Structures are given as C-alpha cells and as structure tokens.
Amino acid sequence: MNQKKYLLTTIVAMTIAVNTVLSQDYNNIKVEIGAGKKYSVSQKQAEKALAKLSQTADIEDSWIFYNGSLIDNGIDENSESVTPYFPLIIKTDSGDTIKISIDKDKTITSYHNHPHAAPPGMFDIVNHSILVDSIFPNNHVISKVAEDGRIWEFSIDDKLRLEFRGKNPQERFDILESKINKAYDKVDNYFGIGPIQAEYHPEISRKGYKEYVRIMKKVGVKAKYYRP
Ligand SMILES: [Zn+2]
C-alpha cells in the first residue's frame, strides 16, 4: 500500500502548474490528473456526483468544497493514494496564480474518493487531524470519503486531538493503530477482519461497516455514512 506517501506529502507545500477550468455542471465532476478544476455547484450536487464517481473511477482524487465551489486539489493520483494539495495556490494556463483565500472560521470540507469499497483508512484519519491542527487551525474542517456510492464523514474527538497534539504523522499513526488494536481485542470479531484490514476488503458487508463505526468510536473517531 502506497498510503504512507499520501500521508507524508499532504503537508508539503509546492508549486504546481495546473489548469483552472470553471464548470457549472456537476455532471462534469470527474477524476482528473492534476489539480485546478473548479465547479460552481451546490454541495449536495457535488456529493451526488462524487458518490457516483466512486463507483466508476479507478484512481483516487481529492477536492475541497469551500464557499460555494468544489475545487479539485488532488495531485499524484493513483489507484491507492492521492496527495491533496495545500495551500491552495493554483497556477492557471495563462500563468496567473490564484490563491484561494480561506476566511477564518469558515467551513472547509475535504473530499477524496476510494476506487475500491473501503471506509476511511487510518491515514485518512491522521491526515484529518493534521488539517485540523496545522493546516486550517482557524476553520471548521470536515473530512469526507466517497466510496461505493456512499459518503463517509469522519472526525476525531477532543481527547484524541489532544493526544495527537505535537506529534508527527508517524507518531499519530502509531497511537491510532495501537488504540484500534486494543479496542478490537475486546470485541467479537464476526467477520474475521478488523477495522484496519477492513479498508482493504472490498467485500466488506453492511454489518462490517457497523462494526467499523463502533470500534472507531471507541478510539475517538466519529464516523458515519449516508447516500447523498
Ligand atoms: Zn482514503
């Protein structure tokens, strides 16, 4: 699995040349190599499109929804990972640099798709904690994953956030992993797979997802899913 790369490059700032194309049709929302497409659509339309896309795309991509637009901010897309590009400085074809300034206290929703059916993985949770603590500390940040027609929303509780504070990504990952392993030891294993492995099992059942939600809650991760 290539997800470590995703984790470690998330917070690397770099300059990328991309096309900024504005579209107002949510049917145009696609997985695209490179970042910079901006869709002026409602968040509801965006989620419908991303849920649908999660059933057809074979690579990952990422987007943020902010201030009435869905913006493709994913680079280095492949079937197992994507690097969400922050900060949002986008260079257009004409060489202009657009900085999407994020107003204090506003809500930002970060999305990515899983091409295989899988709930948010541990790297996704660690990345969310970094978004909240380091990248957008003055905003309300919501993280969502689109997979197999569903949208997952997940966050960490205050206790876990405190435990993560001051830790590097690998240390955060290790804390989360040991908590999940401990929680998992204490509950029945109906399916022969735990929540860590669940993200790699496309055949995970509805019951398996319930189990995932329950164990994640025990370790301080709130997760829920819905079909938009
Ligand atoms: Zn993911």
Residues whose N, C-alpha, C, O or C-beta is under 5 A from the ligand:
A	BS01	ZN	G121 D124
